[in-house]
């Protein structure tokens, strides 16, 4: 009887989780529409009051229900978007995704300088080109070469976000759902690992390996 109750509870839990992920995906689609259709009435009304940029960390309770939905959608979108570099004024060099598919503070081969906090990318751009002298102060040769391969789209007005995986044939909702599934599967691993009672160093290594946090040849090859 108890096993039956546990099974029923798990079904309800899974169903609730599935419903939540569907809502997040749909709200992400609305947020993507807000970001891209700047000439629409939908964008103009909200942007006139809250601005053009969706701030993922803002928890102001006085915002409208519509903007709350857009902000929730922005959180869902965050995993599948990166920034197009134009002038760098909107891009945090360490925390935002603008180089391939991961923010620099999550690159396992990069050590974050303690004083380099909240530095915007425009510091490394001069007259529409990369400022090599400034890049050399912060980045190593390999990472700097990769940055120099990143195109600065000076013909645009301002930094804007784009899909990490373009031309995949998948919808915005589908990409968000796929990203959420990967996140959920990753989160379940530490619980299994603790039950194994491995040596702490082995446990840390296994956790990093499962989280794709080891600079393996495959990791380095994927990031050129």
Residue frames as qw, qx, qy, qz and C-alpha x, y, z in Angstrom:
[[0.000, 0.887, 0.463, 0.000, 0.00, 0.00, 0.00],
 [0.313, -0.804, 0.106, 0.494, 2.84, 2.37, 0.95],
 [0.430, -0.138, 0.596, 0.664, 4.69, 1.57, -2.26],
 [0.238, 0.624, 0.660, 0.344, 1.54, 2.37, -4.23],
 [0.119, -0.943, -0.237, 0.203, 1.23, 5.75, -2.51],
 [0.401, -0.594, 0.346, 0.605, 4.87, 6.54, -3.21],
 [0.396, 0.177, 0.688, 0.581, 4.42, 5.60, -6.86],
 [0.107, 0.817, 0.543, 0.162, 1.31, 7.80, -7.15],
 [0.261, -0.882, -0.023, 0.391, 3.11, 10.69, -5.48],
 [0.441, -0.324, 0.508, 0.665, 6.01, 10.35, -7.93],
 [0.314, 0.486, 0.675, 0.457, 3.60, 10.42, -10.87],
 [0.049, -0.935, -0.348, 0.040, 2.01, 13.62, -9.55],
 [0.402, -0.725, 0.206, 0.520, 5.44, 15.14, -8.92],
 [0.448, -0.023, 0.618, 0.645, 6.62, 14.28, -12.43],
 [0.204, 0.699, 0.611, 0.310, 3.43, 15.71, -13.91],
 [0.181, -0.942, -0.154, 0.238, 3.83, 18.96, -11.97],
 [0.445, -0.517, 0.401, 0.612, 7.47, 19.21, -13.06],
 [0.397, 0.281, 0.676, 0.554, 6.46, 18.60, -16.67],
 [0.069, 0.871, 0.474, 0.111, 3.76, 21.29, -16.46],
 [0.315, -0.848, 0.050, 0.423, 6.22, 23.77, -14.95],
 [0.451, -0.258, 0.541, 0.661, 8.76, 23.16, -17.71],
 [0.295, 0.549, 0.656, 0.426, 6.06, 23.65, -20.37],
 [0.085, -0.949, -0.286, 0.103, 5.03, 26.95, -18.81],
 [0.413, -0.668, 0.279, 0.552, 8.67, 28.09, -18.69],
 [0.449, 0.071, 0.644, 0.615, 9.13, 27.16, -22.35],
 [0.169, 0.758, 0.565, 0.278, 6.01, 29.10, -23.41],
 [0.220, -0.940, -0.088, 0.247, 7.05, 32.12, -21.39],
 [0.510, -0.395, 0.438, 0.626, 10.51, 31.87, -22.93],
 [0.385, 0.430, 0.623, 0.528, 8.90, 32.12, -26.36],
 [0.029, -0.938, -0.340, -0.066, 7.13, 35.33, -25.28],
 [0.427, -0.769, 0.172, 0.444, 10.40, 36.75, -23.94],
 [0.521, -0.039, 0.564, 0.639, 12.12, 35.92, -27.25],
 [0.229, 0.720, 0.538, 0.373, 9.34, 37.76, -29.09],
 [0.232, -0.948, -0.129, 0.177, 9.86, 40.77, -26.81],
 [0.524, -0.524, 0.356, 0.569, 13.61, 40.79, -27.50],
 [0.431, 0.066, 0.645, 0.628, 13.31, 40.51, -31.28],
 [0.121, 0.671, 0.588, 0.436, 10.14, 42.37, -32.27],
 [0.289, -0.319, -0.288, 0.855, 11.12, 45.85, -31.09],
 [0.143, -0.075, -0.297, -0.941, 8.68, 47.55, -33.46],
 [0.348, -0.441, -0.797, -0.222, 5.68, 45.71, -32.08],
 [0.392, -0.669, -0.043, -0.630, 3.14, 47.36, -29.77],
 [0.884, -0.388, -0.254, 0.057, 3.84, 44.58, -27.26],
 [0.703, 0.016, -0.193, 0.684, 7.49, 45.62, -27.00],
 [0.126, 0.514, 0.008, 0.849, 6.90, 49.38, -27.08],
 [0.561, -0.676, -0.176, -0.445, 4.39, 49.33, -24.21],
 [0.866, -0.441, -0.138, 0.193, 6.56, 47.23, -21.88],
 [0.679, 0.153, -0.067, 0.715, 9.90, 48.74, -22.89],
 [0.003, -0.701, -0.058, -0.711, 8.63, 52.28, -22.27],
 [0.626, -0.699, 0.025, -0.346, 8.07, 51.36, -18.62],
 [0.870, -0.431, 0.221, 0.090, 10.68, 48.69, -17.84],
 [0.100, -0.717, 0.586, 0.363, 13.38, 49.18, -20.47],
 [0.712, 0.449, -0.432, -0.324, 14.66, 47.00, -23.31],
 [0.350, 0.364, -0.843, 0.187, 16.82, 44.64, -21.29],
 [0.822, -0.406, -0.298, -0.266, 15.30, 41.76, -19.32],
 [0.034, -0.598, 0.664, -0.448, 17.04, 41.72, -15.93],
 [0.687, -0.097, -0.714, -0.099, 17.00, 38.12, -14.75],
 [0.426, -0.106, -0.695, 0.570, 17.81, 38.93, -11.12],
 [0.202, -0.248, 0.098, -0.942, 15.26, 41.71, -10.51],
 [0.238, -0.353, -0.896, 0.124, 12.68, 40.73, -7.86],
 [0.160, -0.010, 0.150, -0.976, 10.71, 43.99, -7.65],
 [0.148, 0.386, 0.890, -0.193, 7.16, 43.13, -6.49],
 [0.248, 0.623, 0.239, -0.702, 5.65, 46.27, -8.01],
 [0.071, 0.248, -0.678, -0.688, 6.10, 45.19, -11.62],
 [0.712, 0.158, -0.042, -0.683, 3.08, 44.19, -13.69],
 [0.839, -0.015, 0.532, -0.118, 1.98, 40.61, -14.29],
 [0.762, 0.647, -0.011, 0.004, 2.95, 40.93, -17.95],
 [0.226, 0.796, -0.529, 0.186, 6.51, 41.93, -17.11],
 [0.594, -0.421, 0.652, -0.213, 6.78, 39.14, -14.51],
 [0.905, 0.274, 0.320, -0.062, 5.90, 36.66, -17.25],
 [0.578, 0.770, -0.233, 0.135, 8.52, 38.17, -19.56],
 [0.143, -0.736, 0.618, -0.237, 11.13, 38.03, -16.79],
 [0.785, -0.170, 0.576, -0.152, 10.32, 34.38, -16.05],
 [0.845, 0.519, 0.129, 0.032, 10.65, 33.71, -19.75],
 [0.257, 0.856, -0.421, 0.152, 14.01, 35.50, -19.70],
 [0.503, -0.525, 0.669, -0.153, 15.27, 33.09, -17.06],
 [0.867, 0.172, 0.465, -0.037, 14.23, 30.15, -19.26],
 [0.643, 0.761, -0.045, 0.074, 15.86, 31.74, -22.31],
 [0.208, -0.871, 0.444, 0.029, 19.14, 32.40, -20.53],
 [0.712, -0.279, 0.629, 0.141, 20.39, 28.85, -21.08],
 [0.699, 0.383, 0.531, 0.288, 20.01, 28.98, -24.89],
 [0.298, 0.940, 0.099, 0.135, 21.11, 32.55, -25.68],
 [0.635, -0.267, 0.028, 0.724, 24.40, 34.37, -26.07],
 [0.057, 0.862, 0.088, -0.496, 25.29, 37.95, -26.89],
 [0.643, 0.591, 0.206, 0.442, 26.14, 39.37, -30.30],
 [0.474, -0.488, -0.058, 0.731, 29.05, 41.76, -29.77],
 [0.320, 0.835, 0.292, 0.340, 28.44, 45.27, -31.12],
 [0.092, 0.803, -0.262, 0.528, 29.87, 47.80, -28.66],
 [0.572, 0.012, -0.714, 0.403, 30.16, 45.60, -25.55],
 [0.161, -0.371, 0.300, -0.864, 28.37, 48.06, -23.25],
 [0.771, -0.262, 0.000, -0.580, 25.64, 45.56, -22.30],
 [0.909, 0.079, -0.408, 0.031, 27.91, 42.52, -21.91],
 [0.556, -0.721, 0.402, -0.094, 29.58, 41.52, -18.65],
 [0.408, 0.610, -0.669, -0.114, 32.86, 39.99, -19.75],
 [0.014, -0.263, 0.933, -0.244, 32.86, 37.19, -17.14],
 [0.407, 0.167, 0.736, -0.514, 29.20, 36.48, -16.36],
 [0.661, 0.512, 0.091, -0.541, 27.46, 36.82, -19.74],
 [0.735, 0.089, 0.611, 0.281, 27.66, 34.32, -22.59],
 [0.373, 0.844, -0.111, -0.369, 29.28, 35.93, -25.62],
 [0.135, 0.590, -0.769, -0.206, 32.13, 33.54, -26.49],
 [0.305, 0.024, -0.936, -0.177, 30.85, 30.23, -27.91],
 [0.570, -0.439, -0.568, -0.400, 28.32, 28.56, -25.56],
 [0.672, -0.505, -0.448, 0.303, 29.50, 29.35, -22.03],
 [0.135, -0.974, 0.086, -0.159, 30.31, 32.39, -19.87],
 [0.472, 0.595, -0.544, 0.355, 34.03, 32.83, -19.22],
 [0.356, -0.520, 0.582, -0.514, 33.66, 32.33, -15.45],
 [0.899, -0.055, 0.349, -0.258, 32.61, 28.75, -16.27],
 [0.720, 0.563, -0.402, 0.054, 35.57, 28.02, -18.54],
 [0.889, -0.444, 0.013, 0.107, 37.68, 25.49, -16.67],
 [0.761, 0.151, 0.013, 0.631, 40.93, 26.69, -18.20],
 [0.124, 0.672, 0.011, 0.730, 40.49, 30.32, -17.11],
 [0.448, -0.379, -0.554, 0.591, 41.38, 31.73, -13.68],
 [0.032, -0.876, -0.346, -0.333, 39.25, 34.76, -12.79],
 [0.335, 0.288, -0.342, 0.830, 41.31, 37.71, -11.48],
 [0.245, -0.516, -0.682, 0.456, 40.01, 38.84, -8.07],
 [0.017, -0.457, -0.106, 0.883, 39.84, 42.50, -9.07],
 [0.154, 0.005, -0.620, -0.770, 38.11, 41.85, -12.39],
 [0.112, 0.437, 0.835, -0.315, 34.55, 42.10, -11.08],
 [0.297, 0.790, 0.467, -0.263, 31.64, 43.45, -13.14],
 [0.165, -0.463, 0.430, 0.757, 33.85, 44.50, -16.08],
 [0.661, 0.609, 0.279, -0.340, 31.96, 45.26, -19.28],
 [0.789, 0.185, 0.424, 0.403, 33.22, 44.11, -22.68],
 [0.346, 0.917, 0.108, 0.168, 33.43, 47.63, -24.12],
 [0.434, -0.803, 0.344, 0.219, 36.72, 47.99, -22.21],
 [0.591, -0.223, 0.661, 0.405, 38.30, 45.70, -24.81],
 [0.493, 0.606, 0.537, 0.318, 36.78, 47.34, -27.90],
 [0.166, -0.612, 0.063, 0.770, 38.14, 50.48, -29.57],
 [0.318, 0.511, -0.300, -0.740, 36.56, 52.12, -32.62],
 [0.855, 0.269, -0.065, -0.439, 34.77, 48.94, -33.66],
 [0.719, 0.368, -0.581, 0.103, 37.79, 46.63, -33.28],
 [0.845, -0.447, -0.239, 0.171, 39.28, 44.49, -30.53],
 [0.069, -0.905, 0.366, -0.206, 41.78, 46.34, -28.37],
 [0.861, 0.166, -0.441, 0.191, 44.67, 43.85, -28.41],
 [0.220, 0.452, -0.536, 0.678, 46.69, 45.73, -25.79],
 [0.546, -0.342, 0.329, -0.691, 43.83, 45.47, -23.27],
 [0.945, -0.004, -0.205, -0.255, 43.12, 41.83, -24.13],
 [0.661, 0.337, -0.570, 0.353, 46.73, 40.87, -23.40],
 [0.131, -0.465, 0.518, -0.706, 46.38, 42.22, -19.85],
 [0.692, -0.164, 0.370, -0.597, 43.61, 39.75, -18.98],
 [0.949, 0.187, 0.128, -0.220, 43.68, 36.76, -21.35],
 [0.598, -0.344, 0.629, 0.357, 46.23, 34.17, -22.40],
 [0.052, 0.366, -0.611, -0.700, 47.31, 33.70, -26.01],
 [0.026, 0.203, 0.943, 0.261, 44.92, 30.83, -26.86],
 [0.065, 0.678, 0.668, -0.301, 41.83, 32.48, -25.41],
 [0.039, 0.661, -0.076, -0.746, 42.79, 35.81, -26.95],
 [0.005, -0.145, 0.765, 0.627, 43.06, 34.17, -30.39],
 [0.021, 0.461, 0.885, 0.070, 39.54, 32.79, -29.92],
 [0.029, 0.740, 0.376, -0.557, 38.24, 36.23, -28.91],
 [0.001, 0.503, -0.377, -0.778, 39.83, 37.81, -31.97],
 [0.023, 0.126, 0.880, 0.458, 37.91, 35.33, -34.13],
 [0.069, 0.643, 0.707, -0.286, 34.66, 36.65, -32.64],
 [0.229, 0.459, 0.394, 0.763, 33.18, 39.16, -35.04],
 [0.022, -0.446, -0.377, 0.811, 32.26, 42.64, -33.78],
 [0.227, 0.590, 0.683, 0.366, 29.07, 43.60, -35.61],
 [0.174, -0.336, -0.149, 0.913, 29.60, 47.34, -35.63],
 [0.131, -0.207, -0.531, -0.811, 26.92, 47.79, -38.29],
 [0.395, -0.604, -0.687, -0.085, 24.28, 47.12, -35.61],
 [0.181, -0.804, 0.005, -0.566, 23.14, 49.74, -33.11],
 [0.416, -0.602, 0.524, -0.436, 23.70, 47.90, -29.82],
 [0.007, -0.213, 0.973, -0.090, 24.54, 44.50, -28.34],
 [0.761, -0.026, -0.050, -0.647, 21.77, 41.98, -28.86],
 [0.544, -0.237, 0.790, -0.153, 21.12, 38.36, -27.94],
 [0.632, 0.323, -0.526, -0.469, 20.97, 35.46, -30.36],
 [0.968, -0.155, 0.066, -0.188, 20.40, 31.72, -30.17],
 [0.408, -0.587, 0.676, 0.177, 23.50, 29.67, -29.34],
 [0.409, 0.034, 0.865, 0.289, 22.39, 26.89, -31.68],
 [0.435, 0.509, -0.046, -0.741, 21.00, 28.59, -34.75],
 [0.597, 0.359, -0.528, -0.486, 19.45, 26.74, -37.69],
 [0.195, -0.183, 0.939, -0.214, 18.89, 23.66, -35.52],
 [0.370, -0.202, -0.734, -0.533, 15.35, 23.30, -36.85],
 [0.331, -0.438, -0.776, 0.311, 13.94, 23.39, -33.31],
 [0.170, -0.827, -0.292, -0.449, 11.49, 25.91, -31.90],
 [0.035, -0.595, 0.438, -0.673, 12.33, 28.19, -28.97],
 [0.772, -0.379, 0.206, -0.466, 10.10, 26.09, -26.72],
 [0.978, 0.103, -0.172, 0.052, 11.82, 22.91, -27.89],
 [0.510, 0.502, -0.438, 0.545, 15.31, 24.29, -27.21],
 [0.315, -0.551, 0.404, -0.659, 14.31, 25.43, -23.71],
 [0.920, -0.214, 0.071, -0.321, 12.71, 22.07, -22.92],
 [0.882, 0.265, -0.299, 0.249, 15.82, 20.22, -24.09],
 [0.233, 0.555, -0.465, 0.649, 18.06, 22.46, -21.98],
 [0.583, -0.472, 0.292, -0.593, 15.85, 21.93, -18.90],
 [0.986, -0.054, -0.105, -0.117, 16.01, 18.16, -19.32],
 [0.685, 0.381, -0.416, 0.462, 19.81, 18.25, -19.37],
 [0.099, -0.564, 0.414, -0.708, 19.85, 20.42, -16.24],
 [0.806, -0.345, 0.140, -0.460, 17.50, 18.06, -14.36],
 [0.963, 0.097, -0.232, 0.100, 19.56, 14.99, -15.29],
 [0.452, 0.487, -0.451, 0.596, 22.74, 16.70, -14.09],
 [0.357, -0.561, 0.323, -0.673, 21.21, 17.67, -10.75],
 [0.923, -0.257, -0.037, -0.283, 20.36, 14.06, -9.86],
 [0.759, 0.353, -0.478, 0.265, 23.97, 12.87, -9.99],
 [0.040, 0.527, -0.587, 0.613, 25.35, 14.24, -6.66],
 [0.747, -0.310, 0.268, -0.523, 22.68, 12.34, -4.68],
 [0.977, 0.137, -0.161, -0.018, 23.80, 9.04, -6.24],
 [0.532, 0.541, -0.477, 0.444, 27.45, 9.92, -5.68],
 [0.306, -0.566, 0.480, -0.596, 27.01, 10.55, -1.96],
 [0.923, -0.175, 0.138, -0.312, 25.51, 7.08, -1.51],
 [0.850, 0.362, -0.333, 0.189, 28.70, 5.57, -2.97],
 [0.621, -0.766, 0.130, 0.103, 30.72, 7.02, -0.04],
 [0.789, 0.413, -0.073, 0.448, 33.78, 7.55, -2.20],
 [0.542, -0.281, -0.118, 0.783, 36.94, 9.36, -1.15],
 [0.091, 0.839, 0.246, -0.477, 36.22, 13.15, -1.15],
 [0.061, -0.558, 0.496, 0.662, 38.82, 13.77, -3.86],
 [0.155, 0.123, 0.903, 0.381, 37.35, 10.99, -6.01],
 [0.150, 0.694, 0.672, -0.212, 33.86, 12.34, -5.39],
 [0.051, 0.785, -0.034, -0.617, 34.91, 15.84, -6.46],
 [0.097, -0.329, 0.715, 0.608, 36.61, 14.50, -9.59],
 [0.163, 0.346, 0.905, 0.188, 33.56, 12.40, -10.57],
 [0.130, 0.780, 0.472, -0.391, 31.23, 15.33, -9.97],
 [0.028, 0.691, -0.284, -0.664, 33.35, 17.62, -12.16],
 [0.145, -0.113, 0.857, 0.481, 33.59, 14.95, -14.85],
 [0.175, 0.532, 0.828, 0.004, 29.82, 14.45, -14.92],
 [0.090, 0.855, 0.281, -0.426, 29.24, 18.21, -15.04],
 [0.654, 0.603, 0.164, 0.428, 31.58, 18.54, -18.03],
 [0.213, -0.968, 0.128, -0.041, 33.91, 20.57, -15.80],
 [0.722, -0.380, 0.417, 0.400, 37.18, 18.85, -16.74],
 [0.291, 0.768, -0.330, -0.465, 39.35, 20.33, -19.55],
 [0.771, 0.023, 0.616, 0.160, 39.39, 17.08, -21.54],
 [0.244, -0.124, 0.610, 0.743, 40.50, 16.89, -25.17],
 [0.085, 0.574, 0.759, 0.295, 36.84, 16.73, -26.19],
 [0.147, -0.858, -0.353, 0.343, 36.06, 19.88, -24.17],
 [0.252, -0.598, 0.279, 0.709, 39.03, 21.79, -25.61],
 [0.239, 0.108, 0.743, 0.616, 38.27, 20.62, -29.16],
 [0.053, 0.729, 0.679, 0.075, 34.64, 21.74, -28.85],
 [0.121, -0.940, -0.141, 0.287, 35.82, 25.19, -27.81],
 [0.627, 0.733, -0.076, 0.251, 38.51, 25.31, -30.52]]
